[in-house]
Amino acid sequence: MTKEGVEGGLIYTASAMIRDEILARGKAIISLDMAPDRSLEWLIEKLSQPRGSRTMASHLERAVNMRGVKAGLLREFVPKDEFANPERLAYFIKSLPIPFIATRPLDEAISTAGGVMFESLDANLMIRSMPGVFCAGEMLDWDAPTGGYLLTTCFASGYTAGNGVLKWLDA
């Protein structure tokens, strides 16, 4: 979680689907399990215990260890009246709907989608309609996680395109 939104491996992996959903419907909703190691029944049992004079924030922390960012997300995305219902609150902890309404601007992107479609290329990554022009890395239309996977694929496609150039020059 950041002040601008969310990021991380799971978000990067799902980014193309999230982006496509936002473009098609104006928003995308992901469901976040904020207690993956706990069952719905366990959460209901713990949240059903009387909280006495404790605040809801204190009750959530003591009963189900919900604090910090997780507690903030609950306050942000769960209607206030649902906090009084242990079953509904437990449901939201197990499947919190988080809406996405936009992606970050292009100038902040780590990598971007789009580029030359694979159908336009031969096996050596040469553009079929432009003999002698080869594509690699982020010139290609593909989505990938950032970091090592992105670099590895850029290097591998560069290697393939480079070998394609050598074959084409030999022809």
Beta strands, then each sheet from edge to edge (+ up, - down):
strand 1: 28-32
strand 2: 96-100
sheet 1: 1+ 2-
end
